[in-house]
């Protein structure tokens, strides 16, 4: 009887052990999202302080700053065949962080003419996420539609984020080549894409809130830059540094690149 029971049970036990071993090995070796090398952008310091309006002078300063492409397609099934060209430049002074976006695309969307109530990610949008001090864990998402209207949120995670109120938003200087008036949706004529640029100047005291952080000079911050348009006819999600998630998710500091401030 014992031999019979052994012959019946032993194969089942072997099968269970093989399944467990297979699951363990598969769990250890299953392919992960393909990730490029983490990117680094070197941020130059300029001896220049912005006083509104100052955008012609800012443009001149940006002429010698290196450009960084926002061209990583992490979620091709969400982008379809829409492929806008987007890039950014960053520089800083003792008082401001300056960002310049350059975009070429065949569709525009601007439906929010004011910061109040804006949902810039649903429009034609560029976004800078920056974590100035990893000890605090607080990162800022600076999201602006193509006419420079949007939000700034901050916090250590996607949940429970706080947002700048009107007083702080009004201190952020913005200039878009598309103007400031909401115009709805525009579709380019065949073979004639739109070209637009936008400059944003953010007072450093708004984002340097760490206990021991009073300047960006000599620091390496984490961050990423995004191009999106959730409610555009051609929805799209592009990033500067790759994001290894199954679905579009920009609030992932573990996938931030590096901003090296001289």
N, C-alpha and C positions, 0 to 999 in steps of 0.2 A: 504493500500500500504506500509506504514512504517513497519507494522508487517511482511509483506512478505519479504521486503528488509532486515530487521533485521535477519529473519530466514535464509536468503541466505548468508549474510555476516558474521554472528557470527561464524558459524563453520569454515569458512576459516581463520578468525582471530585467533581462538583458535589453529588451526593447525599450523599456522605460529609461534605463540608464543611457542608452544611445540617444534617445530623444532629448534627454536633459543635457547631455554633452553637446549635442548639435545645437540646441538653443543657446547654450552658453557661448560656444564658439561663434555662432552667428551674431549674437549680441555684441561680441567683442570686435568682430571684423566687418560688420555691415557697413556699406559705403556711406560716408558722410557727405554733406553738400560740398561741392568743389569750391575751394577758397583760394583766391590769389594771395600773393604776399601782401601783408598789411601795408597800406600806403602811408607815406609821410610827405607832408607839405611844409616847406620851410617858409616861415613868415617873416618878412622884412620889417624893420622898424623905420619909420619916417619922421623927420623933424618937421612936422606940419600939424596944425590944429585947425579943425573945421569950425567955421562960423557960418551958419546958414544965411544965404546960399553960398556954397563953395564948391559945387560939383565940377566946374570946369577945372579948378585947381586939383581936385581929387583925381580926375581923369588923367591929367598930366602925370601925376605921381604913379598911377597904375600902369603907365606905358612901359615901365621897366620891370614890372612884377610878373613872375612866371604864372602861366595859366594851368589849371588842373581840370581834366575832363570828367564830367559826370556822365559816364557811359556804360556802367556795369548793368547788365540786364539779369537780375537775379531770378525773376519770375516771368519767363518768356510766354507762358500761357496767359498771363494777365496783360501783356503788352501788345500782343498781336503783331502786326507788321508796322506799327507806328514807331518811328525812330527819330525823335528830335535830337538836335545837337545842343548840348549844354556844357558850360564850363564856368569856373569861378576863379577869382583872384582874391587874396587876403593880404592886408598889411595892417600895421597898427602904429599908434603913437602913444604918448604918455596919457592921453585922455580918451582916445577912441579906438575901436576895432572897426576897420573898413572892409566891406565885402562888395565885390563887383561880380555880377552875373552876366553872362553873355549867352543868348539862346537863338537858335535857328530852328524853325518848325513851321508846319503848315496849318496849324489851328491855334487860335487864341481864345481865352475865356476870362472875363473880368466882370463879376457880378456884385462884388462887395466894394462900395466906394469909401467905406469908413472902417476903422478898426473895430468899433463897437458891433458886436454880433457877427463878426467875420468868421467864415470857415474857409480859410485860404486854400487848404488842400483840395477843396472841390473845384477851385478855379485853376487857371494856369499858374503853377506855384513853384517857387524855389525855397528850400529850407536848409538852414544851418543848425546842426546840433553840436553843442560844445560842452565839454566837461573840463572846466578850468583847473579843478583841484580834485584829484582822485581820493584824497583823504575824506572830503566831505561827501563824495558820491553824488553831488547835485549837478545835474546837467541842464542846459537851457536849450529849448527848441524855438528857434526864431523863424517863423513861417510867414512868408509874404506872397501875395498874389502878384501878378505881373504889373500891377499899377501901384505896388508898394503898400498894400493894406493887409493887415493880418493880426497875428497874435505872438506873444512870447510866453511860454510856459516854463516852469522849473520845478525840480524835485528829483529824488533819487530813483524813481521808477515811473512806469507808464500810469500807474494808478495814483490817484490823489494828488495830481499836479496842481500847483497854484499858477495864477496868471497875472501878468502885469496889468494894473489898472490904468485908466486914461492918463494920469499924470506921468507915469513912467513911459507909456507908449509914445506920448507927445514929445518926449526927449530924443527919440530915435529919429535921425534925419534920413529921408528917403527921396530918391529921384529915379523915375523910370522914363525911358525914352518913349513909352506909350502914353505918358501923361498920368493924370490922377482920376479921370472920370471913368466910371463903369460903362462898358459898351456891350456887354453880353458876349456873344460868340461871333468870331470872325473866321472864315475859311479862306485860305490863300488860293489865288488863281493857280492854274496848273503850271508847274515848274517855276513858281515865283514864291518861295517860302518867305515868311516874315522873319525879320531880324530885330531883336530887341535886347536892351541892356538895362540893368538896374544897379544902383549903388545904395548901400545901406551903411550908415555910420552909427554905431552903438556906443554910447558912453560906457567906458570900462567899469565905472563904479556900479553899474547896473548888474554886471555879471561876475564881478570879483567880490564875492561874499564870504569866501573862506576866512577863517580866523587869522591865518598867517599869509594870506594872499593879498598883496596890495599892488602888484604889477604882473604883467605877462612876461617881462623881460627875462630871458634865460630859462623860461619854463617850457616843458613839453606837455601840451594838453591833449586830451582825446577828443575826437569828434568825427562827424560825417556830413556830407552835403547831398541833398536829394532834389530830384525833379519829379513832379507828379501832377496829376489832374484827375481826381476821382470822378468828377461829373462831366468831364469833357467827352465829346463824341468818341475820341480815341483815348480811352483811359490808359495811363502809363505810369511806370514806377522805375526810375533810374537812380543809381547811387554812385558816389565817388568810390568809397571803399565797399567791397563786397559784403553782403549780409546773408548769412547762412541759415535762413528760416524757410519753411515750406510756403508761407504766405507773406505778402508784404507787411513788414513791421519795422518801422524806423526807430522805435523806442527800444533799442537793443545795444546798450553801451559796450557789451562784450565784442561787438563787431565794429566799433569805432576805429578809425585810423588815428594818425598822430599829426598834431600841429606843433611844429618846433619853432618857437619864437626866439629870434636872435637877441 
